[in-house]
Amino acid sequence: MNYEAVIGLEVHVQLKTKSKLFCGCATEFGAEPNTRVCPVCLGYPGVLPVMNAEAVRKTILSGLMIGCEITRFSKWDRKNYFYPDMPKNYQISQSDLPLCVGGAVRVTGKKLGVTRIHLEEDVAKSFHFDTTSGVDFNRAGTPLMEIVSEPDMRTADEAFAYLTALKEILITGGVSDCDMEKGQLRCDCNVSVRPVGQVKFGAKVEIKNLNSISGVRRAVEYEIPRQIAVLGRGETISQETRRWDDEAGKTFVMRTKEYAHDYRYFPEPDLMPVTVSDALLAEIRQLLPELPEAKRQRFVQQYGLPEYDAGVLVANAALAQFYERAVAGSKNPKAVSNWVMAVADIPVSPVQPQHIGELVAVIESGQISGKQGKDVFAAMLATGKSPATVIKEQGLVQVSDTGALETFCDQAIAGNPKSAGDFKAGNKAALNALVGQVMKLSKGKANPQLVSEILARKLTAS
């Protein structure tokens, strides 16, 4: 029997705000444990939450970027459960009236649907040691979006592409840095399998502990054949939560879900509902950026770049911005792209965008060779100096003076009669040896193209 997978993702995204969702504590990452806390985010009795308006705006912007319908009247709910990382024993979230509904992420020509985006407060972080455990409440209360997909994905590659595209969109919009190592983007996978053609879904397995986008793909790639093998043995799939072990390359059972958990949702009594006015919605629409897919298409059309180059540049918002500044006024956008993609880390690189365009220009003008260009670029990366400064300091300007090159060529022909004779006899490759001799005589400064032309002229005429 042939089976197909049904995959849905629940993506949690920390919003890029200076303070937490319901208090003024900083959302700083990496601070000493339990130093970015207050009575509100520690859940002390009698304290009252105050809504972070910027978090609401960024959630609405996220919804607009993926085509969601914005809920004009939404409210807050208490999600009740008991866990060490939940200081109040309930989480302020959204149940039946989320801020954003619907929408989709486009992946390789396919629309992968989004069910909803709701806003909630993040929980604290637990740490487990040899004999003890600890809880750091610095993260508790950080604004957290949950983006729930439709079960539209059928392969691990589609899940990977969806998550990659979603991450690019959110970073482009400035709503989150989406750094998975810092916990700013976390993902749970829901995977089931069913016979091809069957409408009813199979038993759902939730996979947790996914620490990278590639880890999501590997986990799904493992889980699909595991479930098919279980059914192939005549057994049934249990609805359960499994943990992904990246080192082992396997999923392991964490807990079985025999019944749906009752979170006893009820409206949050200490927060007013959110009403999104026409004016607010229009204001947020003004913040909509050019989305990655549209930018990729523009880079191909406007600059004539290959799809690969456009994809690499646009995948990193800072790199795309750097490229557009570097290519301004350049006659060779593809050459600029090649050099820009060689800049490993744009945020910390000392190279200025305009210097990339200048480097391309001096190479194309013949002032330096392509090989010398690599040396100049290395010096630019190390020092941040302009190409003109590096070329001057290192004395790299090519010799293009015809008189000087004529002399070098005469010396090379006289000193290498065999190569000269081979060229005259029809061995065109022999010219390369003579060019090499001229480059040696000129200490690498001769213009190789001019040298080739002069040598060929002299040998043909003699």
NORTASUL-V796347 format. One line per field, one symbol per residue. ss: DSSP state (~ for helix, > for strand, _ for the rest). phi: phi as a letter, one per 30 degrees, with the letter a starting at -180 (. if undefined). psi: psi as a letter, one per 20 degrees, with the letter a starting at -180 (. if undefined). A space follows every 10 residues. Layout:
ss: ???
phi: ???
psi: ???
This chain:
ss: __>>>>>>>> >>>>____>_ _____>____ __________ __________ __~~~~~~~~ ~~~~~___>> __>>__>>>> _________> >>>______> >__>>>>__> >>>>>>>>>> >___>>>>__ __>>>>____ __>>>>>>>_ __>__~~~~~ ~~~~~~~~~~ ~~_______~ ~~__>>>>>> >>>>>_____ ____>>>>>> __~~~~~~~~ ~~~~~~~~~~ ~~_______> >>>>>____> >>>>>>____ _____>>___ ___>>__~~~ ~~~~~_____ _~~~~~~~~~ ~~~___~~~~ ~~~~__~~~~ ~~~~~~~___ __~~~~~~~~ _____~~~__ __~~~~~~~~ ~~~~_____~ ~~~~~~~~~~ ~~~___~~~~ ~~~~____>_ _~~~~~~~~~ ~~~~~_~~~~ ~~~~_____~ ~~~~~~~~~~ ~____>_~~~ ~~~~~~~~~~ ~_
phi: .ccbcbbbcc ccbdddcdbd dbacddcdci deeiccbaed dciddidbdb dddddddddd dedddciddd ddbbbcbccc acaedcdcia cdbbccbddb bijacdbhic ccdcdabbca cdcdbcbccd bbbbbccede jddbccccdd dcdbbddddd dddddddedd dedidadhdd dcidbbbccc bbbaeejddd ddddccccic cadddddddd dddddddddd dddiccddda cbcdcdddib cbdcaccdbd dcdheaeddc bddcccdddd ddddeddddd dedddedddd ddciddeded dddddbeddd dddddddeid cbedddeedd ddddbeecdd ddedddddde dddddidbdd ddeddddddd ddciddeddd dddchcdddc dedddedddd dddddbdddd dddddjdddd dddddddddd dchicddedd dedddddddd dd
psi: ppqqqppqpo ppppqmqhrr hjrjqqkpqj rppkilrrhg iikqqiqpqp pohhhgghgg ggghhjkqpp ohorrqqpop rpqhjnhijq poapeimrhp pbrqppolip ooqpgqpqpr qrrapqppag irqrpojhhp ippppooprq liqirhhhgg gghggggggh ghijhqikoh hjjipqpppo prqqqpipgp qappppprlo jrhhhgghgh hghghghhhg hhjjrqpqor pqppohghkr qqpgqpnhqp poilpqpoij pqrpporhgg ghghhiiprp qgghhghhhg ggikqqhggh ggghhohhgg ggghhhioiq imhggggggg iiognghipi pqghhghhgg ghghijhrrh ghhhgggghg hhhjqqgggg gghjljpqoj ohghhggggg ggghimhghg hgghiinhhi hhhhghhghg hjkjiqohgh gggggggghh h.
